């Protein structure tokens, strides 16, 4: 018997082509009323349907065959897969599996099981997941465990995140119990967004049996990506009461001692990205991560779908500005950082657009402010419109003078009448809400299309269709009279078209805000209203100079001329600061932070001293409240109020230097770099140059204490401090302001250095005497 060949054949049989099951229905109501008209997985995310990110990741991760399960809006999903080219790929086979009777993920998996299409281990993922990591390591560990223990039926992908980052993504509080040695999952407890949160976690005593320890962790994000054995489908088949994967299946496995099945976790690295878009808060956070290139290679200037290979690509500009060809942008318009403009967009005079995404053929009038918004294809916006942190679906029309407040959602085809004010957190649709419809429901219910009995243009025929079609056209043209309107004027204004959807009674406004697209300027900073930005109080100059990302604006001209140049030092400062703060917020290992910052140094052809200069000022700023240009994601890292006394300020700075001082030291390569750091401290205290309006003057009264703290924590040496002081000797009195303040400390350093030198000389003489005696 030739063992080599047989073994090889057995291995091939045990590892058939890697398959995936993609659930193209979220089975929730969180995105209603949008999902009544189109599936959530086809909602554009930075102008690309969510489903395309999921499929492209699977293809790049080595999956060879994917089964896309379609339920609600199945025809639309199938049509998109065909048009996008997914169904015609040779290296990555995509097959649709359709059933309109399923009402939960459990039903979907039971239907997949009936098809007998899964031949081995498979990846289970929802069609609204954005990820960029490689599966090899997790898959290899899963298969290794399966060889040793056939009851190891699932591996769940997780990622370590801080509490603030979890809230940024709109995730509920999660407590998991994990065996630190085997990585077996012992308990999984998730707090519902609308339930009363407790202060205790229930852990069964049996979890500790035979184990040295069990980790209870709250710093874990469930990526909702699972590697499953075929037994998972068998378990769903045998348990018809299993509806949700986490609540029912995972919960059932963990408490079922008889079957003995086991679930394990695989923690992704700091550089890996994997997030399921659970709600509008996640939608907003992931959109900005894509724009800011944290999900590379899935960025706007890279094609995500096969069909995009033939489309005009995006041009990537400084400040994370992306634009396609065929734009018509007025010279006086200002396009801010972190903005995406698709082909065919037109922007009028004196309009400001920043931190926003515009789909194809959007038309924006003059004197508008569009801040942190998402406009899908063919949206029309009139003149003098203000909107902040809102989502406008395709074909929406907004007439002159409208103001959309934070968190507003306008579903497909909605029309806002002239000079109307859309209240914060409003959800408006052409489909009228019925009593049984709840928005933001977290229960498992399929995204069913609109009820045919509900009055909606898309489901009418004959004369009724023609009459409502005419009314909608009149609303878009601005000619619909109040007596002919069938819509809710209180929701869309006079001459508008749409109905207001009410939120659930058991959800308060604060909680609703936390899970909305509108949580941008006050990302979980409590009730400190001083941190909120009121655009009405900002001058036009301020609106045109600052961007949401903290960097200066870049004007985009329609005639292809060179962009107006900004101060490159301001840009570099902002890029270093945002990169460093991102590392702080995501709790990066300092080795990984060095890699990120070094990459920025190489890209900008800068020195280590340049990096340390702005890392240091970022640390100083963290002990103070955030300034207006601080990116909203980073607000929670800063102090909530100005320290009342100098002692509090120094304690806050010391705490930050204890954590990040070693990183700063790695970029201070020599004495000259340290001297440059001290000159930077002076510049920040004076709020000069790039530090204008930085609140750095607060450190003037503690300059000497800060200098001493840097010395005590080995950030700067006594030689560097003395050199800095000597360089100031021939400066005028104004320039010697801080050197005069620090004179006693410098004198003490010099005397200490002399004493040390004398002691060394005495030691040397003693050594010589000893040698002579010998």
Secondary structure, 3 states (H helix, E strand, C coil): CCHHHHHHHHHHHHCCCCEEEEECCCCCCCCCCHHHCCCHHHCEECCEEHHHHHHHHHHHCCCCEEEEEECCCHHHHHHHHHHHCHHHCCCCEEEEEECCCCCCHHHHHHHHHHHCCCCCCEEEEECCEEECCCCHHHHHHHHHHHHHCCCEEEEEEEEECCHHHHHHCCCCCEEEEECCCCCEEEEEEECCCCCCCCCCCCCCHHHHCCCCCCEEECCEEEEEEEEECCHHHHHHHHCCCCCCHHHHHHHHHHHCCCCCCEEEEEECCCCCCEEECCCHHHHHHHHHHHHCCCCCCCCCCCCCCHHHHHCCCCEEECCCEEECCCCEECCCCEECCCEEECCCCEECCCCEEECCEECCCCEECCCCEEECCEECCCCEECCCCEEECCEECCCCEECCCCEECCCCEECCCCEECCCCEECCCCEEECCCCCCCCCCCCCCCCCCCCCCCCCCCHHHCCHHHHHHHHHHHHHHHHCCCCHHHCCCCHHHHCCCCECEEECCCCCCCHHHHHHCCCCCCCCCCCCCCHHHCCCHHHCCHHHHHHECCCCCECECCCCCCCCCCCCCHHHHHHHHHHHHHHHHHHCCCCHHHHHHHHHHHHHHHCCCHHHHHHHHHHHHHHHCCCCCCCCCHHHHHHCCCCCCCCHHHHHHHHHHHHHHHHHHHHHHCCCHHHHHHHHHHHHHHHHCCHHHCCCCHHHHHHHHHHHHHHHHHCCCCCHHHHHHHHHHCCCCCCCCCHHHHHCHHHHHHHHHHHHHHHHHHHHHHHHHHHHHHHC
